[in-house]
Amino acid sequence: MTVDGIRLGRKLFYDPILSVDSTVSCATCHQQALSFTDGLDRSQGVAGMTRRGSLSLINVGFHYDGLFWDGRSPNLEHLSLIPPEDPIEMAETWDNVELKLRNHPVYPTDFRQAFGIDNVSGIDRHLAAKAISQFLRTIVSGHNSRYDRFVRGEIFLEENEFNGYLMFFNIDPSLPDAQCGHCHNAPLMATNDYFNNGLQESPDLYSFPDPGLGAITGIASDNGRFKPPTLRNLVFTAPYMHDGRFKTLPEVVDHYASGGKESPNKSSFMFNLVLTESQKADILAFLLTLTDSTTLTNPAFKNPF
């Protein structure tokens, strides 16, 4: 990572030049004010709605076992190559994007400063993806939330927040285990694994409406499994789940408390939880301590145009 590489990546992230009609950029579906999501149940591309909602890009550089909801990309460089040629998202070709970047009045200088190329012919999709990936790795949250300050011993949590914390991580045996921490580990409040969290009912391993990870791996037991998103800044990332089916956080908590819908490979962490309404409220209070609003206003992440 270099200063010039990150700067170029930020420009490309916000520039709709990557799309066929110059109307959609990476930032269209990953808006800083919404913790790098878009507030839609399914994201809007140049050719309509995509199959799933956009995942937050907070701390995306720390994920090493697949990206996207279904894990289709092994790393950020691969991920950055996909949206421009997706027929719904940007509907462009990298051949055309390369030509636009080479003929641009400013980008040849930007690429030369970032990568030392000596001719515009050196501008290609791989350097563009490297630049975007450098910028994405700078989008980090893990310092300014109430939870982070509590972990560092700088503040105490309120009683309801602390009770939620104890249930989230199953710390106090006198309180119910809310089963949250298995799929949303600290400090990322996410994992690099995939789970069937009971969103889809299926009588067998082959009848899931959206197979998720299984469509990528071809393994039947992976059908219906998805990557858990980070819970950091989740107050800004509604609606929730890969298909945006839950509009509010109380709906999410109620889903997990219910044990979810039945299917053969539903996670063993999913079962009917005995939680009072007060305990649910405490868990919600803790989730709000994961809010780091400085990420939403950090000038290093803002649109440079």
N, C-alpha and C positions, 0 to 999 in steps of 0.2 A: 504494500500500500504506500502511495505517495500523495503529497498534497495536491499535485497536479492531476493525478489519476482520480482522486476523490472528487475534485472540482469538476472534472470532465464527466464523471459518472453522475453527479447531481444534475448537471445540465441535460444529459441524455434521459435521466429519469423523468424530468419535467417536460421534455420536449415532445410534442405530438408528431414530430417528423418521423417517428418510428411507425406510425400507422398509415394506412393506405390513403386516407383523405385528410390527414393532419388534424384530426379531431380528438384522438385518444392518446394519452401518454400513460406511462406507468403510474403516475400520480393520480390519474383519473380514478383508478380502483384502489389506490393506496394514498389517502389524503392525510396529511400530517395532523390536521385538526381532529380527525377521527382515529387517532393512534394508528395511522397508516392502514385503515380499512376504508370502506365507502358508504356504510350505513344502509346497504341494500341486502336483501336476502340472497339475490343472485346478481352478480356484477354486470354492468352494461358495457358492451363492446360496440364496435362500429357496425356490426351486423346483428345486434340484438342482445338478448340476455344469455349469459353463460350458464353452465350447469350448476355452479356452486358460488357461494359468496367468497369474498376476498379475505385471506388470512392477514392478520396484523404482521407487519415486518419488524416489530420490536424484537430486538435480540436475535434476529434471524441468522446472523453470522455464527451463532453458537450451536446451530443444529447440524448434526453430522450424519444422520441416518435417513436421508430423504427429505425433500421439500414438497410443497403443495399438500393439500389434504390427503392425497393418495400416495405421496412419496415418490412421484414419478421422476424427480430430478435428484441426482446424487449430490449436487453442490450448486452454489449460487451462480457460477459461470454458466452451467448448463441451464439453470432456471431462467437466466436473463435472455437466453436465445429463443425461448418458446413463445412468449406473447406476441412479438411482431408477426410471426407466421401463423398464429392461431386464426382460423377462418372467421371466428366470431369476435375475438378480442381486438386485434389490430388489422388482420386480413391483408398484410403486406408480405413482401418477400425480402429476404436479407439482401438479395442481389440489388433490388431497388433501393433499399436503405443505404447500402454501401455507396451507390452512385450519388444519392442525395447528400450524404456526409462528405464525399470527396469534392462535390461541386459547391459546397456551402462556403460562404465568405469567411467564416470564423473557425469552423470545426477542424480544418487541416492544421491550423496553428495549435489548437487545443490538443490534438492527437500527437503532434510533434513534441509539445512540451511534456505530455504525459508519458509517452512511450519512445521518444527519440527517433521516430521514423523520418526518413529523409525525402520521401516522395508520397504524394497523395494516394498512390496505388497501395501503400502499406496500410491504409485505413480499411479494416475489415470487421466482420461480425464478431470475431473472437476478441479483438482489442476493445470493441464497444462493450461486449459482455464483461470483460475484465474490469473496465472502468465502472460500469453500473454496479458490479459486485463489490468493488472497493467502497463505493458510497453506501451500499446497503449494510456493509459491516460496521459502519459508523453509527447506525441507528440503534443506540444502546440505552436501555433503561435498567437501573438497578441500584440507584444511589439516593434519590430524593423522595421516595414514597414514605409514608408513615411506617410501613412494615420494615423498610430498610433501616430507617432511623431507630426503630425499636430493636432490631437485631444487633445494631451497633451499640446499644445501650444508651442512646441519646435521649429517648423519650419512653414513657410508659403508654401502653395502649389503654383505651377505656375498657371498663369491665366487660361490656358486650363484645367489643372487638377481641379482647383477650380470650373470652370463652369460645368465640368462633375460631380463633387461632388454635386453641387446644383441640377442638373437634376436627378441624381441617387436617392437622398433622397427627391426630390420635395420640396426644401426649398425656392426657389425664384419664386414667382408667375409670374414673367416676363419671365421665361424660361419654356420650356415644361417639363412636368412630364414624365421622361423616364420609370416610372413604375418598376424600378429595386428593390427598397428597400422593396417592399412588400414580396418578396420571398427570398431576401438576406439581412436580417436585420443585423445591427451592434450589437455587435462586431464580431459575428461569420461569417458574410457575408453569412449566410445560415439561414434556419429555421427548426423547427421540424414538419413542416406541409408538405403536398403533393399537387402538382398542375398538371393540364393538361396544358402544356405550348404550345400547338398547334403544336406539332411535328408530330402527326399522324392524318390523316383525317379519319373520320368515320361518316357514316350516322346515327348511333344510338349508344347506350351505349354498344353494344355487339360485335362490329366488329373491335375493335382495334387490330392491329397485335400483340402488346405487351400490355396486360391489366395492367401491373404494379401493383400498390397497390390493385386493384380490385381482382387480383388472390389470394391475401392473405386474404382479408377481406370478399370476397364473395358478396360485395355490388356493385351493378351495377354502381352507380354514382362514385365509386372509380376507375373504369376502365380508363386506360389512364393517371392516375396520378402517378407522381414520386417525389421522394425527391429531393429538390434543393441542389446541391453540394455547398460547400464553394467556394467563389470567391478568397479567399486568395491564393496567389501564382499561380493563374490560368495561368500565362504566361508559367508555366512549365507543365501544365496538359492537353495539347492538345493530341488527338482530344476531342471535346466537345459533351455533351449530353450522355444519357445512351447507345446509339448505335454508338457514335463517328462520327456522320454524318457531323459535321462541323469541318474542319481542322484548321480554323483560327478564331481569335476573331472578325475581321470584319464581317465574315459570321454569327457569333452569334448575333452581334448587328443588322445586316440586317434582320435576322429572327424575332427578337422581334419588330423591327420597322415595319415589314410587317403585324404584327398581327397574324401570324401563320396560320396553316390549320384549317379548320372548323370541329367541332364535338359538340355534344349536351352539354357537360360539360366543354368546354374550359373555362379556368379561365377568369373571368371578367376583370382581369388586362391585358389581351391580346387583343389588338385592334390596328388598323393601326395608328401608331404614325406619327405625322408631325414633322420630324427631318431633319434638313439640314445636308449635308455632314460634315460641320464644327462642328455641334453639336454632330454628331456621333463620330467624331475624339476626341472631348473633353471627351466624355464618356469613350472612349478607354484609353485616357490619365489618367483619374481617376482610371480606373481598374488596371493600372500598378502601382499605388501607393500602392496597396495591396500586393506588392511583399515583402517577408521577406526571403531573400536568406540565412540568418543565419540558418534557419530551415534545409536547404539542406546540411549544413556543420557541424551541431552540433554533436560533437563526442559522445554525450550521445545517439544518435539515430543510430550510425553507426554499421555495421556488426562487431561483436566481434570476429569472427573467423579469 
